[in-house]
């Protein structure tokens, strides 16, 4: 049985602009995705403020200024307008924001349902060097149920930890969605090799929402919003201009494997692998940090987010 879903992956320009203009542009693209019939719309990491004049100025003043300038709560007009668009077009909208809630700050994907109400969230669990000065890590990895499938979300640096996507797969995710701002030279390998490999190893479609910059055209490195199907085949992406990357995937289209070699009986590949997992052998994954991992010399010497993200 087919379960087709249309994704709207926002490809946001890295051109420096004002905070108000950026939020206006993002809301316009969400509306464009709605008019195009998208059922799930994903905004890049910090898409509402990254590379805005106000954000850059705040980073020059310190942590308190960044929090004051860039963070939003559910009372903020930007999130309210995202909710209104989700309701208007009967779609799921996922903005990633610098969230302030209950006196704490998070890098959070807020999941808004087709009725305009929040149906869940994922808070970045693996913080990049220096980010712990700005917000706290999330403490939960679990897919989010939506009318269009069960979503396994991850944010930027999370992609370096394959345990996260495996957790989503084991818990029954139908689709993996990665929102990020990463655009450094080393990221080309992520888009060329690691992302399609994750789709293949979990037998799940994987969508990415990120940014686009003129420098990509010069370097011929299309690290832009994109999508791969469960076979690791590219479905959409590589645009070198801002806009909505629309991708259609079938959540029931999974990689198959033979039940036995030489036997024509085919079964769901991911389910087959889960059947033969050996959790009794995976203790090193959860037994805590080794002495080497606790070594203070491994602590990155990072002043703030602008040091880690060269595009801030």
N, C-alpha and C positions, 0 to 999 in steps of 0.2 A: 504494500500500500504506500503510495507516495504522500509525502508531507512537504509540499513546496513552501518555502519562505523567502520573501524578498527583503534583503538587507539594504539599508542606506548608510554607508560609511562616509562620514564627512571628511573631505580632503581640504583642510584649512590652510590658508596662506600664512607663511611665516613673515610676511612683510610687516614691519613695525607700524602699528596704528594706535588709535586711542582705545581705552577700555570700553567706552560706550559703543564705538564703531565695531569693535570685535564682537561684542555680544549681539549687536544688531545683525551682523553678518552671519553669525552662527544660528541665530533664530530664523533668519531668512532661509538658510540651507536646510534646517529642520522642516520648515514649511514646504520647501521644494521637494524634499524626500516624501513628505506626506502626499503631495499632489501627484507624485510619481508612483504612488501605490506601495511604498515601502511599509513593511510591517514592524521591523525593528530598526531603529536609528541609533547609531553610536557616534558620540562626539569624542574627538581626541582628548588625550590627557590635558587637563587644565585649558581646554579649548576656549573657555570664556575670557582668559586673561593672559595666557602665555605670549611673550613677545609683544606686549603692549607698552606704550611709553610709561604709563603709571607703574606697571610691574617692574620694568627695568630700573626706574627711579627708586622704587621701594627697596629693591635688592641692594642698592648702593647705601641704604640707610640702616639695614640690619633686619633681624628676624621680626621684631615687633611691627616694623613698618610693612613688611611683606604680609604678615597675618592681617593687619588692619586693611590693607589695600586689596588683597586678592581673595580673602576668604568670603564665603557666603553661607547663609543659613537658609532654612526652608521658608523664611519670611522674605527672602530677597526676591525682587521682581524677576530676575533671570530664571530662577527655578520655577517660579509661578507661571511664567510664560512658556517654559518648556512643558509644564503640565497641561496648560491650556491647548498647546499644539498637539500633544499626545491624545487628548480627548477629542479635539476637532477632527483629527484624521484617523482615530481609532487604531492607534499604533503604540508600540512600546518605544519610549525614548530614554536613552541612557547618557546623560551628561556626566562627565568626570569633573569634579570640582574640588576646590580647597574648602572642605566643609567644616564649619564651626557648629558643634552640637554638644550640649550639656557641659560646656566649659572646656571642651577638648577640640583639637584640630586633626583632621584626617584628609588623606587623599582618597576620595570616595567616588565610586560609580553609584549614582542614585538611579534606581530603576523605576520608571514611571509607567503605569499600565494604561491601556486604551480608555479607561474611565477617568484618566487624569489624576489618579491617586498613586502614591508610592506603594510599590509591591515588594520592595526589597532593596538591598544595597550590598556592595562588595567594597571593603576598605583595603587598600594596598597592604599586603602582609609582609612583603620583602622590600624594605626601604633601601634606596641607593645611598652611597656614601654621602653623609652630611644631611640627609633628609630628616633624620631623627631630631634635628634641632628645630624643625618647622612643624612637624606633625607626628602623631603616634601611629604605630603599625596596627593593622587590623588583627583580630584574633580568631577569625573564622574563615574556613574555606568550604563553601558548599554552593552548588548550583541554585539558581533562582528560577522558580516556576513562573512561566508566563503563558498567555493564551497561544503563543506561537512556538512553544518548546521550552525546554529546560536549559538555561544559559549558564555556562561556565565562564566567569569573568576574570581577567587578569589585567594588571596595570604596569606598564613600562618594565621596570627592573625585575618584576615577577617572572618574566619570560626566561630568566637565567636559571630558574629552579624548576626542573621537569616534574618534581614531586607535586607541584601545584596542579598542573594540567592532568596528571594521573589521578589525583584526588577527585577532580571534577568528573573525569571519565568513570571512575569506580562508583561515584554517586549518581550516575545516570544522566550526565549532561548530554544534550542533543547537539550542542553547538558551542564552540569556543570563540570568545570575543576578546581581543587584545586592544586596549587603548593606550597610546604612547606618544611621547614627544621626541623620541630618540632619532637623531639625524647625524650623528658623528660618522666618520669614515668607516669604523668597524661594523656599523650596523648593516652594511650591504650583505654580509654573510648571514645575518639573521633572516633577511628577506629572501635570499637566494637558496639557502639550505635548511636552516633550522625550522622556519615556519611550516613549509610543506612537509618536513619530516614529522613535526608534531601532529599535523593532520593525519598523516599516514599511520603513525604508531598508535594513535587513539581511535582511528577510523571515524573521525569527526570533522565536519567543516570548520574552518577557522577564518574569522574575519578580523581585519585590522583597521582601526581609525587612527590617522596620524596627520602630519603636516606635509606641505609641499613648498619647495623653495626654488628660486631660479638657479641656484648653484647645482641642483641635481641635473639640470639640462646640460650644463657644461661638463660635469663629471660622468654623465650617462649612468647615474645611479638612481633608479626609480624606486626609492624607499618611500612610497606613498601609500595611501589607503588601498587595501587590496583584499582579495578573498581566495581561498583554496577550498576545494571540495574534499570529501573524506578519502579520496585517493591521492591527495596532494597535488592535484592538477589546478592550475590557475583558472579562476572563474571570472575575475574582474580585477582591475587595478592598473597601476603604472601611469596614471594620468599625471602630467606635469603642469597641471593648472588647478586652481581651487574649484570646488564643486562637490556634488554628491556622487560617490562611486556606488552604483547600484549592482547588487549581486543576487542572483537567484540560486538557491541551493535546495536540495531535497534532503530532509532530515532522516529519511529512511533509506537513502542511498549509501550503503556501507560497503567497505571492502569485504570480500568473501575469502574463505580458505577451505581447503578440502578437509573433511572430517578425518579421513585417512589418506595417506599418499596412494595414488593410483585409483582412488575411489571417486566416482563422479558426484558424490553427495557433498554439496557445498553448504557451509554454515557462516553465520556472522563472525567475521574475523576477530573483532574486538572482544566479543563475548567469549569466543574460544580461548583467547589469551587470558582473559580474566579467570576462566575456569581453571587454568593451569598455573596461576600465580602461586608463589611460595612465600607467603608472609612470614613463615617461621624462619626464613633465611635472611630477612631484611632488617634485622635488628640494628645494624650500624646506621640506618637511616634515621632512627628515632632514639638512639641511646645518648644523645647529648653531644656537646662539643668535645673534640679531641684537644689535647694540650696544644697542638699546633694552631688549631682554630681559635684558641683563646689568647694566643700570642699578641700582646699589645702592639708589637711592631707591625702587625698586619692591619692595624686600624688606619684607614685612609686619612691622609692629611688634607682635608677638604675644608675650605673656609665657609662656603655656602653653596646654594644650588647653582649659582652662576659658574662656579668652578667645575661642577660635574656636567652641567648641560652647556656646551659651548654656544648654543643658540639662544640662551636666555638674554 
